[in-house]
Amino acid sequence: MKVTGSAVSLTVADPEASARFLEQTFGFEREMAADGFVSLTRPDVGFNVIYLRAGCPPSGRATALPARPTACSSCWSSTTSTPSTGA
C-alpha cells in the first residue's frame, strides 16, 4: 500500500493565527475556512492541517476555494462545504 496523503486535525485557541504561521513559514495554502475552522494544504507533499478553535465546533458555511477536495471528508462535505451529519 502506498500512502499518497495525510492530514492532522489540531484544536487551538486561535485557528487564524495558527494558519498564518503555517502559510508564512512553511508555504501551506488555505483550502477552506469558516468561523473557528481553517483547513490548509501542501499539495506538493500530500499533507493537510485542519485547525479547530478550542471549545467551539465550526458553524455555518465554510468558504472553500474551487477545484479542491476537502481535507477532512468525514467532517465536511466536498460538494456542499457544510458540516456532515455523519448519517
N, C-alpha and C positions, 0 to 999 in steps of 0.2 A: 504494500500500500504506500502510495506517495502522498504526503501531506502537501497541499497547494496553498493553504491559507489558514490563518488562525486569528482569534480575537480574544481580547480580555475586557471585562467589564469591571470598572472601579467606581466605588462610591466615594465622592469627595465633597468637601464643603463648597467649592466654587468651580463648577464644570467649565465655565467660560475662561477663567484664569488658567486652569489646567490645560485646556485645549490650546490656548495661545502659546503656552510653553512648548508643547509638542510641535505646533506649527512653526514657530520661530526657531527652535533649537534643533529639531530632527526632521523637518520638512514634511510633516504629516499634512494631509489635505482634509478639510472639513467636508464630510459626506452628507450629514444632516444635523439639524438642531431644533430644539423646542425648549420651552421653559424647564430648566432642571435637567437637560439632556443634551449631550453633544456626542456625535459619532465621527471619528477620524479614521483615515485610511492611509496606508502606504502601499499602493498597488504594485510598486516595483519589488516589494518583498513579501506581498501577500499577507499583510498584518493590519489588523484594525484594533482601535482602542475606543471603548464606549465609556463615557463619564456620566454618572447619575448623581444628582445632588442628594446629599445625606438627608434622610427623613422626608423626602419629597419625591414621590414617583412622578414620572413625566405625565403631563396633561396636555390636552389639546392636540392640534395637528403639528407634526414635525415639518420643517422646511427642508425638503430633500433637493439635492442637486440632480438634474436629469441624467438618465442613462447609467445609473449605478445601482446595483442591488444594495439592500440594507446590510449592515454589519451583523445585526442580531435578529435573524428571521424568526426566532421563537418569541421575540418581544414585539417586533414591529412588522407590519405587512409591507412588502416591497411594491405592491401595486397601489396601495392607498395611503401609505405613510401615516397610518393611525395605529394606536396600540391594538395588539391582538388580544382576544378574549381567552385564547388557549383552548377553545372548544373545537 
